Amino acid sequence: QVQLVESGGGLVQPGGSLRLSCAASGRFYSIYLMGWYRQAPGKQRELVATISSGGSANYVDSVKGRFTISRDNARNTVYLQMNSLKPDETAVYYCTVRITVASSDYWGQGTQVTVSS
């Protein structure tokens, strides 16, 4: 089993920044892939960014240049630095990890990000 604990959500004004964190714990040696999804009210869950164990990152086009995903393998933690936030990025942000290339994904409980003036 893997447990994920997210933090860092909150209320921010348009154009502001937030940093999300997600710490993984459980019975594993390393984590193959870590990432963030988001789900806005009335919309489908959307992949935001992923990062491999080697540090290779991928982003959805809408956040490129504004969001940065990173990870600390020693702490089994993934981060999402979000800059220049927009109101339509208000959503619940979910952390996800995949322990091996063939394993199922584990999900965090979600953290609310609200972008509003």
Rosetta blueprint (number, residue, H / E / L):
1 Q L
2 V E
3 Q E
4 L E
5 V E
6 E E
7 S E
8 G L
9 G L
10 G E
11 L E
12 V E
13 Q L
14 P L
15 G L
16 G L
17 S L
18 L E
19 R E
20 L E
21 S E
22 C E
23 A E
24 A E
25 S E
26 G E
27 R L
28 F L
29 Y L
30 S L
31 I L
32 Y L
33 L E
34 M E
35 G E
36 W E
37 Y E
38 R E
39 Q E
40 A L
41 P L
42 G L
43 K L
44 Q L
45 R L
46 E E
47 L E
48 V E
49 A E
50 T E
51 I E
52 S E
53 S L
54 G L
55 G L
56 S L
57 A E
58 N E
59 Y E
60 V L
61 D H
62 S H
63 V H
64 K L
65 G L
66 R L
67 F E
68 T E
69 I E
70 S E
71 R E
72 D E
73 N L
74 A L
75 R L
76 N L
77 T E
78 V E
79 Y E
80 L E
81 Q E
82 M E
83 N L
84 S L
85 L L
86 K L
87 P H
88 D H
89 E H
90 T L
91 A E
92 V E
93 Y E
94 Y E
95 C E
96 T E
97 V E
98 R E
99 I L
100 T L
101 V L
102 A L
103 S L
104 S L
105 D E
106 Y E
107 W E
108 G L
109 Q L
110 G L
111 T E
112 Q E
113 V E
114 T E
115 V E
116 S L
117 S L
